[in-house]
Amino acid sequence: PKPHPEPIYKALKSLGYSYGTVTYFIGDTPEDMLAAEEADIASIGVLCGYGDKAQLDETADFIQKDALSAVQLIEKI
């Protein structure tokens, strides 16, 4: 379970990603952001779920209002 990164590793492996591939993890809780950190990937916290801005500010690399905004941010980076 989160924040252990194993589920992220399994998902990336099943998608054919290798270590060092630029990857972003979108989530709505501090535990999601910690899992991304443990997996050594960038995190984007979204405000449309369970976490609040103050919590996500402490743990996320980026903050967006929702998943669509997060995807749009990734496209710009």
Buried (B, 14 or more C-beta within 10 A) or exposed (E): EBBEBEEBBEEBEEEEBEEEEEBBBBBBBBBBBBBBBBBEBBBBBBBEBEBEEEBBEEBBBBBBEBBEBBBEBBEEE
